[in-house]
Amino acid sequence: MGIFRRASKGNNDQQDQQDQQATAEPDVASASADHDQPADLSGSVAPDLGPADPGAMKGPLDRAEVDGLDGRLDLGALWIAGVDGMELRLELEQESQNVVGVTAVLGESAVQLQAFAAPRTEGIWSDIRAEIAASITSQGGTADLTTGPLGLELQARMPGQAPDGRTVFSPARFVGIDGPRWFLRAVLSGRAAIDEEAAAVLLEVVRATVVVRGDEAMAPRELLTLKLPEQGADAAPDQDSAEGEPAMAPSTMDDFHPFERGPEITEIH
């Protein structure tokens, strides 16, 4: 697993603006509870509680299900397992310098992981995916409900604008897992958004992830606290290497900006 890169949220140069346009993300904060939503997007609760295939490997895991790190990297709310050739990029909020997301990059593919607080008695993925889909389609993109290895997910084409003014569409897969008092969101981009073989390795990283919810009271959809890894030869953040890689991760689920600049595939129309 490669070294860490730190990307500061809030860069405002021209290239960052172009990247944000090319991977435009819906503003879930604007989606209210009574928003008109496609009838088939909420689905049933049961498929969200585990993999679509009952025989598939279990995961992601709750802290109570593991004895320790077992080789994973401790990032606070998330313990991440690495694979050969994978690079992790930690996303920092510029003003607070808090870690607000982690993106695993492998070749031409990437997956961003963020964990949020959830109610004790019910999951939130059903509502979240309906809000995402409604917002994407309202902007001219597409969001199709499908069943993947980790349950119901959205296959999306994110609308944006190229520097020359043409419309571009960036593919993305939104995967959500409801856990005990937490919700884990994984957003696959690059080759993994359209290629099952490329996605398989990153989905195994998602499966192997451990979520550490903690016992403190938190509002639903509040971002669980992440931290920089312990400094070491193989885990030292490389701030200089993050130039041109803006972080757009939110401090709450309602802000929903999932993409840090990384592998991208766009369709131009």
C-alpha positions as CSV (number, residue, x, y, z in Angstrom):
1,M,0.0,0.0,0.0
2,G,1.4,3.3,-1.0
3,I,2.1,6.5,1.0
4,F,-0.6,8.8,2.0
5,R,-1.4,12.0,0.3
6,R,-3.1,14.9,2.0
7,A,-5.6,17.0,0.0
8,S,-6.9,20.2,1.5
9,K,-10.6,21.1,1.1
10,G,-11.1,24.6,-0.3
11,N,-8.6,25.0,-3.1
12,N,-10.0,27.6,-5.6
13,D,-7.7,27.5,-8.6
14,Q,-9.1,27.1,-12.2
15,Q,-8.2,23.4,-12.5
16,D,-10.0,22.6,-9.3
17,Q,-13.2,24.3,-10.6
18,Q,-12.9,22.3,-13.8
19,D,-12.6,19.1,-11.9
20,Q,-15.5,19.9,-9.7
21,Q,-17.7,20.6,-12.8
22,A,-16.6,17.4,-14.4
23,T,-17.7,15.4,-11.3
24,A,-20.6,17.5,-10.2
25,E,-22.4,16.1,-7.2
26,P,-26.0,16.7,-6.1
27,D,-26.6,18.8,-3.0
28,V,-28.5,16.5,-0.7
29,A,-29.1,19.3,1.8
30,S,-31.7,20.7,-0.6
31,A,-33.7,17.4,-0.7
32,S,-36.4,17.6,1.9
33,A,-38.3,14.8,3.4
34,D,-41.4,15.5,1.2
35,H,-39.4,15.8,-2.0
36,D,-41.0,14.1,-5.0
37,Q,-39.0,10.9,-5.4
38,P,-39.1,8.0,-7.9
39,A,-41.4,5.4,-6.4
40,D,-38.9,2.5,-6.9
41,L,-35.8,4.1,-5.4
42,S,-36.4,3.5,-1.7
43,G,-36.8,-0.3,-2.0
44,S,-37.3,-2.6,0.9
45,V,-35.2,-2.4,4.1
46,A,-34.1,-6.1,4.1
47,P,-31.7,-6.0,1.1
48,D,-29.8,-3.2,2.7
49,L,-28.8,-5.2,5.7
50,G,-26.2,-7.4,4.0
51,P,-24.7,-8.6,0.7
52,A,-27.1,-9.5,-2.1
53,D,-25.6,-13.0,-2.1
54,P,-26.2,-14.6,1.4
55,G,-23.1,-16.7,0.8
56,A,-20.9,-13.7,0.1
57,M,-18.2,-12.7,2.5
58,K,-19.5,-10.6,5.4
59,G,-18.5,-6.9,5.6
60,P,-18.0,-4.1,6.3
61,L,-17.5,-4.9,9.9
62,D,-18.4,-3.2,13.2
63,R,-15.6,-2.7,15.8
64,A,-17.4,-5.2,18.1
65,E,-17.0,-8.0,15.4
66,V,-13.2,-7.9,15.4
67,D,-10.5,-8.5,18.0
68,G,-8.1,-5.9,16.8
69,L,-6.6,-4.1,13.7
70,D,-5.3,-7.4,12.2
71,G,-3.0,-5.4,9.8
72,R,-5.5,-2.7,9.0
73,L,-4.5,1.0,9.2
74,D,-6.1,2.9,12.1
75,L,-7.8,6.1,10.8
76,G,-10.0,6.6,13.8
77,A,-13.6,5.8,12.7
78,L,-12.3,3.6,9.9
79,W,-9.8,0.8,10.0
80,I,-8.7,0.2,6.4
81,A,-7.1,-2.9,4.9
82,G,-4.6,-2.3,2.1
83,V,-3.8,-4.3,-1.1
84,D,-0.7,-4.3,-3.2
85,G,-0.4,-1.2,-5.4
86,M,-3.1,0.8,-3.5
87,E,-2.7,4.4,-2.5
88,L,-4.7,6.1,0.2
89,R,-5.5,9.8,0.0
90,L,-6.6,11.5,3.1
91,E,-8.9,14.5,2.6
92,L,-8.5,17.4,5.0
93,E,-10.9,20.3,5.6
94,Q,-8.7,23.3,5.0
95,E,-10.0,25.5,7.8
96,S,-10.0,22.9,10.6
97,Q,-7.4,20.5,9.2
98,N,-9.8,17.7,10.2
99,V,-9.7,14.5,8.2
100,V,-13.1,14.2,6.5
101,G,-12.6,11.4,4.1
102,V,-10.3,8.7,2.7
103,T,-10.0,7.6,-0.9
104,A,-8.3,4.4,-1.9
105,V,-6.8,4.6,-5.4
106,L,-5.8,1.5,-7.4
107,G,-4.8,1.9,-11.0
108,E,-7.5,3.7,-12.9
109,S,-10.1,3.2,-10.1
110,A,-10.9,4.8,-6.8
111,V,-13.3,4.4,-3.9
112,Q,-14.1,7.1,-1.4
113,L,-15.1,6.0,2.1
114,Q,-16.9,8.0,4.7
115,A,-18.8,6.8,7.8
116,F,-21.7,8.6,9.4
117,A,-23.8,8.3,12.6
118,A,-27.2,6.7,12.1
119,P,-30.2,6.1,14.3
120,R,-30.2,3.1,16.6
121,T,-33.4,1.6,15.3
122,E,-33.3,2.0,11.5
123,G,-31.0,2.4,8.6
124,I,-30.7,5.5,6.4
125,W,-29.4,4.2,3.1
126,S,-33.0,3.8,1.7
127,D,-33.7,7.5,2.2
128,I,-30.2,8.7,1.2
129,R,-30.1,6.9,-2.2
130,A,-33.6,8.3,-3.0
131,E,-32.3,11.8,-2.3
132,I,-29.1,11.3,-4.3
133,A,-31.1,9.9,-7.3
134,A,-33.7,12.7,-7.2
135,S,-30.9,15.4,-7.2
136,I,-28.9,13.8,-10.0
137,T,-31.8,13.3,-12.3
138,S,-33.0,16.9,-11.6
139,Q,-29.7,18.1,-13.0
140,G,-30.0,16.0,-16.2
141,G,-28.0,13.0,-15.1
142,T,-29.1,9.4,-14.6
143,A,-29.3,7.2,-11.5
144,D,-30.4,3.6,-11.8
145,L,-31.2,1.4,-8.9
146,T,-29.3,-1.9,-9.1
147,T,-28.3,-4.8,-6.9
148,G,-24.5,-5.3,-6.3
149,P,-22.4,-7.4,-4.1
150,L,-23.1,-5.3,-1.1
151,G,-26.9,-4.8,-1.7
152,L,-28.8,-2.1,-3.4
153,E,-26.7,0.6,-5.0
154,L,-27.0,3.5,-7.5
155,Q,-25.3,3.4,-10.9
156,A,-25.1,7.1,-11.9
157,R,-23.9,9.3,-14.7
158,M,-23.0,12.6,-13.1
159,P,-23.6,15.7,-15.2
160,G,-21.1,18.5,-15.5
161,Q,-19.6,21.0,-17.9
162,A,-16.2,20.7,-19.7
163,P,-14.0,23.8,-20.0
164,D,-15.2,24.3,-23.5
165,G,-18.8,24.4,-22.4
166,R,-19.8,20.9,-23.5
167,T,-21.8,18.6,-21.2
168,V,-19.8,15.8,-19.7
169,F,-21.0,12.8,-17.7
170,S,-18.9,11.1,-15.2
171,P,-19.9,7.5,-14.1
172,A,-20.1,6.7,-10.4
173,R,-21.4,3.9,-8.2
174,F,-23.0,4.9,-4.9
175,V,-22.9,2.0,-2.4
176,G,-24.3,2.3,1.1
177,I,-24.2,-0.1,4.1
178,D,-26.3,0.3,7.2
179,G,-24.5,-0.9,10.3
180,P,-25.3,-0.7,14.1
181,R,-25.7,3.1,14.7
182,W,-23.5,3.9,11.6
183,F,-23.8,4.2,7.9
184,L,-20.8,3.7,5.5
185,R,-20.9,5.3,2.1
186,A,-18.6,4.1,-0.7
187,V,-18.4,5.9,-4.0
188,L,-16.7,4.1,-6.8
189,S,-15.2,6.3,-9.6
190,G,-12.9,5.8,-12.6
191,R,-12.8,2.4,-14.2
192,A,-14.4,0.8,-11.2
193,A,-17.6,2.7,-11.9
194,I,-18.2,0.8,-15.1
195,D,-16.1,-2.3,-14.9
196,E,-17.1,-5.1,-12.5
197,E,-13.6,-6.6,-12.5
198,A,-12.0,-3.3,-11.7
199,A,-14.6,-2.7,-9.0
200,A,-14.1,-6.2,-7.4
201,V,-10.8,-5.4,-5.7
202,L,-12.0,-2.1,-4.2
203,L,-15.2,-3.7,-3.0
204,E,-13.1,-6.2,-1.1
205,V,-11.4,-3.3,0.5
206,V,-14.9,-2.0,1.5
207,R,-15.8,-5.4,2.9
208,A,-12.7,-5.6,5.0
209,T,-13.2,-2.1,6.4
210,V,-14.0,-1.8,10.1
211,V,-16.2,1.0,11.3
212,V,-15.6,2.3,14.9
213,R,-18.8,4.2,15.9
214,G,-17.9,5.0,19.5
215,D,-20.4,5.5,22.3
216,E,-20.9,9.2,22.1
217,A,-24.2,10.7,21.2
218,M,-24.3,12.0,17.6
219,A,-26.9,13.4,15.3
220,P,-27.9,11.1,12.4
221,R,-25.8,11.7,9.3
222,E,-23.0,13.4,11.3
223,L,-19.6,12.5,10.0
224,L,-17.7,10.1,12.3
225,T,-14.3,11.4,13.3
226,L,-11.3,10.4,11.3
227,K,-7.6,11.0,12.1
228,L,-4.2,11.0,10.5
229,P,-2.3,7.7,10.9
230,E,0.6,7.3,13.2
231,Q,3.7,8.7,11.6
232,G,6.0,6.1,10.2
233,A,8.1,5.2,7.2
234,D,5.2,3.7,5.3
235,A,2.4,6.0,6.5
236,A,3.8,9.5,6.5
237,P,1.5,11.9,4.7
238,D,3.1,13.6,1.7
239,Q,1.5,17.1,1.6
240,D,3.5,18.3,-1.4
241,S,2.3,15.4,-3.5
242,A,-1.4,16.5,-3.1
243,E,-1.1,19.6,-5.3
244,G,-3.9,19.7,-7.7
245,E,-5.9,17.1,-5.9
246,P,-8.8,19.0,-4.2
247,A,-10.8,17.3,-1.5
248,M,-14.6,17.8,-1.7
249,A,-15.7,15.6,1.2
250,P,-18.3,17.0,3.6
251,S,-18.4,17.3,7.4
252,T,-22.0,16.0,7.3
253,M,-23.8,13.6,5.0
254,D,-26.1,16.4,3.9
255,D,-23.3,18.2,2.0
256,F,-22.6,15.2,-0.1
257,H,-19.5,16.0,-2.3
258,P,-18.0,12.6,-2.7
259,F,-15.2,13.1,-5.2
260,E,-11.6,13.8,-4.6
261,R,-9.7,14.2,-7.8
262,G,-8.4,10.9,-9.0
263,P,-9.1,8.4,-11.8
264,E,-11.9,9.9,-14.0
265,I,-13.8,8.7,-17.0
266,T,-16.1,11.1,-18.7
267,E,-18.5,11.1,-21.6
268,I,-18.7,14.3,-23.6
269,H,-21.9,15.3,-25.4
